[in-house]
C-alpha cells in the first residue's frame, strides 16, 4: 500500500471515529433530557397518589361522615391545599415536554419550576404534623374505629395502597426536587441558563432545609409527649428539647455516693434532654432520679444540677456525675455502659450540654 493510500485510509477512519463518538455536549444534552423526563414522571406518579387520596379516601370520608370536622381538617386540609399546586405544575411541565428544542425545553421547565418554589412552603405545615397524623391513623386502624375499618377495607381490596405510603409522599417530595435540580445543574457549565438552574436549586434547598428543621421540631415534640406518657417527667417547657435515649443498652446506674456501703447499681434506661437527665429502672416505670443539666434552661421543678462529669480511668465507660442538691450536700450519679459507642455518645452529649467539652 502506498503512503498516500495509507494516509487516506487513516483519515477516513479518523473522521469516522470523530463523527460517531458522542461529544461532551451531546452527553450533557442526553443527561439533561433524562433529568427532565424524571422530573415529569415522578411528578406524574406523585400527583396520582394525591388524587387517589382525595378521590378514594377524603371524599368518601366526607360523604360517609367517618370523621369529625376537626379530625378531617387535621388529616386532609394540608394535602387538599398541596394537590392543586402540583396538578398545575404537572400540566405545565407536560406542555414543556412538547417543545422540540432541548435547550428551550429545559429553560422553560426551570422557569416554571422556579415560580412554584415559594408555594412549596405549604409543605412545611403538613410535615410538622406528619408524625402525629401517621401514628393517629395507625391507632384508628388498630382500634377499629369507623375510619379505621374503612381504611382496612380499602387496603384489603387493593383500592388504595398502604395509607402511610401516600402520607409520606409529600415529606419525600421536597428532597426529591432538590436532588433533581442538582442533577440538572450538572448538565450545564456556565452562562445564563446555568445561573437560572443554580438559583432554582438554591431556592429549593432553602425550602427543604426549613422544612426539615420544622419536621425535626415536630418529631422532638412528639418524642417529649411520648416519654412524658411513659413515666412522670417534670413539666415540659418551651425550651426543652429531646437529645438522645439509651434504652435497653446494658447500662447500670446508681444514685448516691459510689463509695458508700449501701450504694447499689441497677439496670436502667437513660433519657437525655437539653436541660434534664431522666433515669428510670429498666424493669419498671419508676424514676431512679432526675437532675438538671443546664442551669440556664433547667426546669425550676428540678432542684438538682450536675456540676461535673468525671470519667473513671480504672473502669472503662464508667462516669460519675457530681450532683449539686438544693438542700443537702452534693452526691453523685454513677453510670456504667457495656456498649462503648453509647458510652462515648453519652459522655460527649452531656459534656456539651453542661459546658464541659
C-alpha positions in Angstrom: 0.0 0.0 0.0 1.4 3.4 -1.0 2.0 6.1 1.6 -0.8 8.3 0.0 -3.3 5.4 0.2 -2.4 4.6 3.8 -2.8 8.2 4.7 -6.2 8.3 3.0 -7.4 5.2 5.0 -6.2 6.7 8.3 -8.0 10.0 7.6 -11.2 8.1 6.7 -11.1 6.1 9.9 -10.3 9.1 12.0 -13.2 11.1 10.6 -15.5 8.1 11.2 -14.5 7.9 14.8 -14.9 11.6 15.3 -18.3 11.6 13.7 -19.6 8.6 15.6 -18.2 9.4 19.1 -20.6 11.4 21.2 -19.3 14.8 22.2 -19.4 16.2 25.8 -22.2 18.5 24.8 -24.2 15.6 23.4 -23.7 13.6 26.6 -24.9 16.6 28.6 -28.0 17.0 26.4 -28.9 13.4 26.9 -28.4 13.7 30.7 -30.5 16.9 30.7 -33.3 15.2 28.8 -33.2 12.2 31.2 -33.5 14.5 34.2 -36.4 16.5 32.7 -38.2 13.2 32.0 -37.5 12.1 35.5 -39.0 15.3 36.9 -42.1 14.8 34.8 -42.6 11.1 35.5 -42.0 11.4 39.3 -44.4 14.4 39.4 -47.0 12.3 37.5 -46.7 9.5 40.0 -46.9 11.9 42.9 -50.0 13.7 41.7 -51.6 10.4 41.0 -51.1 9.4 44.7 -52.6 12.8 45.8 -55.6 12.3 43.5 -56.1 8.7 44.9 -56.1 10.0 48.4 -58.7 12.7 47.6 -61.0 10.5 45.4 -60.8 7.2 47.3 -60.3 8.4 50.9 -61.0 12.1 51.6 -64.2 12.4 49.6 -65.8 9.1 50.8 -64.9 10.1 54.4 -67.0 13.3 54.0 -69.9 11.6 52.4 -70.0 8.8 55.0 -69.2 11.1 57.9 -66.4 8.9 59.2 -64.5 11.7 61.0 -65.4 14.8 62.9 -64.8 18.0 61.1 -61.8 18.8 63.3 -60.1 15.4 62.5 -60.9 15.7 58.8 -59.3 19.1 58.7 -56.2 17.7 60.5 -55.8 14.7 58.3 -56.7 16.2 54.9 -56.7 20.0 54.8 -52.9 20.5 54.1 -52.9 17.8 51.4 -56.0 19.3 49.8 -54.1 22.6 49.6 -50.9 20.9 48.1 -52.7 18.9 45.4 -53.9 21.7 43.1 -50.4 23.3 43.1 -48.8 20.1 42.0 -51.5 19.3 39.4 -50.9 22.7 37.8 -47.2 22.2 37.9 -47.6 18.8 36.2 -49.8 20.3 33.4 -47.3 23.0 32.7 -44.4 20.5 32.7 -46.3 18.3 30.3 -46.6 21.2 27.9 -42.9 22.0 28.1 -42.0 18.4 27.1 -43.7 19.0 23.8 -41.1 21.6 22.9 -38.7 20.1 20.3 -35.6 22.1 21.1 -33.8 20.6 24.0 -32.3 23.8 25.3 -35.6 25.7 25.1 -37.4 22.9 26.8 -35.1 22.8 29.7 -35.1 26.6 30.1 -38.9 26.8 30.1 -39.2 23.9 32.6 -36.8 25.6 35.1 -38.6 28.9 34.7 -41.9 27.3 35.5 -40.5 25.3 38.4 -38.9 28.4 39.9 -42.3 30.1 40.1 -43.7 27.2 42.2 -40.9 27.0 44.7 -42.3 29.7 47.1 -45.6 27.7 47.1 -43.8 24.6 48.3 -43.5 26.3 51.7 -47.1 25.0 52.2 -45.4 21.6 52.7 -44.0 22.8 56.0 -47.4 22.9 57.7 -48.0 19.3 56.6 -44.6 17.9 57.6 -44.9 19.4 61.1 -48.0 17.3 61.6 -46.9 14.2 59.6 -45.5 12.2 62.5 -48.6 12.7 64.7 -51.1 12.2 61.9 -49.4 8.9 60.8 -49.5 7.5 64.3 -53.1 8.6 64.9 -54.3 7.0 61.7 -52.5 3.8 62.7 -54.3 4.0 66.0 -57.6 4.4 64.2 -57.0 1.2 62.3 -55.8 -0.7 65.3 -58.7 0.4 67.5 -61.3 -0.5 64.8 -63.0 2.9 64.5 -65.3 3.6 61.6 -62.5 5.4 59.8 -60.0 2.7 60.7 -62.3 -0.1 59.3 -62.8 2.0 56.2 -59.1 2.2 55.6 -58.7 -1.5 56.3 -61.4 -2.3 53.6 -59.5 -0.1 51.1 -56.2 -1.9 51.8 -57.8 -5.4 51.6 -59.5 -4.7 48.2 -56.3 -3.0 46.9 -58.2 0.2 46.1 -55.6 2.2 48.0 -52.0 1.2 48.8 -50.8 1.4 52.3 -52.0 4.8 53.6 -48.6 5.5 55.0 -47.0 5.4 51.6 -49.4 8.2 50.5 -48.9 10.3 53.6 -45.1 10.1 53.4 -45.0 11.1 49.7 -45.2 14.9 50.4 -42.5 14.6 53.0 -40.2 12.9 50.5 -41.1 15.2 47.6 -39.1 18.3 48.6 -35.7 16.5 48.9 -36.5 14.8 45.6 -37.0 18.2 43.9 -33.7 19.4 45.3 -31.9 16.3 44.0 -33.3 16.6 40.5 -32.4 20.3 40.2 -28.9 19.4 41.4 -28.6 16.8 38.7 -30.0 19.2 36.1 -27.4 21.8 37.1 -24.6 19.3 36.4 -25.6 19.3 32.7 -24.6 23.0 32.4 -21.1 24.6 32.8 -21.7 28.3 32.6 -24.0 31.0 31.1 -27.4 32.4 32.0 -29.1 29.0 31.8 -26.7 27.6 34.3 -27.3 30.6 36.6 -31.0 30.1 36.4 -30.8 26.4 37.3 -28.4 27.1 40.2 -30.7 29.8 41.6 -33.7 27.4 41.4 -31.6 24.7 43.1 -30.5 27.1 45.9 -34.1 28.3 46.5 -35.3 24.7 46.6 -32.5 23.8 49.0 -33.5 26.6 51.4 -37.2 25.5 51.4 -36.1 21.9 52.0 -33.8 22.9 54.8 -36.6 24.9 56.5 -39.0 22.0 56.1 -36.5 19.5 57.6 -36.0 21.8 60.6 -39.7 22.1 61.3 -40.0 18.3 60.9 -37.2 17.8 63.5 -39.0 20.2 65.8 -42.2 18.2 65.4 -40.5 14.9 66.0 -38.9 16.3 69.1 -42.2 17.5 70.4 -43.9 14.1 69.7 -40.9 12.4 71.5 -41.3 14.6 74.5 -45.0 13.8 74.7 -44.4 10.0 74.3 -41.8 9.9 77.0 -43.9 12.0 79.3 -46.8 9.5 78.9 -44.5 6.6 79.8 -43.5 8.0 83.2 -43.6 11.2 85.2 -41.2 13.8 83.8 -41.1 17.4 85.1 -43.4 19.8 83.2 -42.4 20.2 79.5 -41.1 23.6 78.9 -40.9 25.6 75.6 -37.1 25.4 75.6 -36.8 21.7 76.4 -35.5 19.5 73.5 -35.0 15.8 73.4 -31.4 14.9 72.7 -30.9 11.1 73.0 -32.2 8.0 74.7 -30.2 5.0 75.9 -32.8 2.2 76.3 -32.1 -1.5 76.8 -28.5 -0.6 76.3 -26.9 -2.6 79.1 -26.5 0.5 81.3 -26.2 0.2 85.1 -26.9 3.3 87.2 -26.8 4.3 90.8 -27.8 7.4 92.8 -25.7 8.5 95.8 -22.1 8.1 96.8 -20.5 5.2 94.9 -18.1 4.7 97.9 -20.9 4.1 100.4 -21.5 0.5 101.5 -25.2 0.7 100.6 -24.6 2.1 97.1 -26.3 -0.1 94.6 -26.1 -0.3 90.8 -29.2 -1.4 88.8 -30.2 -1.8 85.2 -31.5 1.4 83.9 -32.7 3.4 80.9 -31.5 7.0 80.3 -33.3 9.8 78.6 -31.2 12.9 77.9 -32.7 16.3 77.3 -31.1 19.7 76.9 -32.0 20.7 80.4 -32.5 17.5 82.4 -31.4 13.9 82.6 -34.1 11.4 83.5 -33.1 7.9 84.6 -35.5 5.0 85.3 -35.2 1.4 86.3 -35.3 -0.8 83.2 -37.9 -3.1 84.6 -40.4 -0.5 86.0 -41.7 2.9 85.1 -40.3 4.3 88.4 -37.7 7.1 88.1 -34.5 6.5 89.9 -33.6 10.1 89.7 -33.7 13.2 87.5 -31.3 16.1 87.6 -30.9 19.4 85.8 -28.1 19.7 83.2 -28.0 23.4 82.1 -29.0 25.9 84.7 -29.9 28.4 82.0 -32.9 26.4 80.8 -33.4 23.9 83.6 -36.9 23.3 84.8 -37.5 25.1 88.2 -39.1 21.9 89.5 -35.7 20.1 89.2 -33.7 21.2 92.2 -30.6 19.2 91.5 -28.0 20.2 89.0 -25.0 18.4 87.6 -21.8 20.4 88.2 -19.2 18.0 86.9 -18.8 14.9 84.8 -15.8 12.7 85.6 -14.6 9.6 83.7 -13.3 6.7 85.8 -10.0 5.7 84.3 -10.0 2.3 86.1 -13.4 1.2 84.8 -14.0 1.6 81.1 -17.1 3.5 80.2 -18.0 4.5 83.8 -18.9 8.0 84.7 -19.6 9.8 87.9 -21.8 12.9 87.7 -21.3 15.3 90.6 -24.8 16.4 91.5 -25.4 19.6 93.5 -28.6 19.4 95.6 -30.5 22.4 96.7 -31.0 21.4 100.3 -28.4 18.8 101.0 -24.7 18.1 100.4 -23.5 17.1 96.9 -23.9 13.5 95.9 -23.3 11.5 92.8 -24.9 9.6 90.0 -22.9 6.8 88.6 -23.3 5.2 85.1 -21.6 2.2 83.7 -22.1 1.4 80.0 -21.5 -2.0 78.5 -21.7 -0.5 75.0 -18.6 1.6 74.2 -20.3 3.5 71.3 -23.2 4.5 73.5 -20.7 5.4 76.3 -18.8 7.8 74.1 -22.0 9.3 72.7 -23.4 9.9 76.2 -20.2 11.4 77.5 -19.9 13.8 74.6 -23.5 15.0 74.7 -23.6 15.5 78.5 -20.3 17.4 78.4 -21.5 19.6 75.6 -24.8 20.4 77.4 -23.1 21.2 80.7 -20.3 23.2 79.0 -17.5 20.8 79.9 -16.3 19.9 76.4 
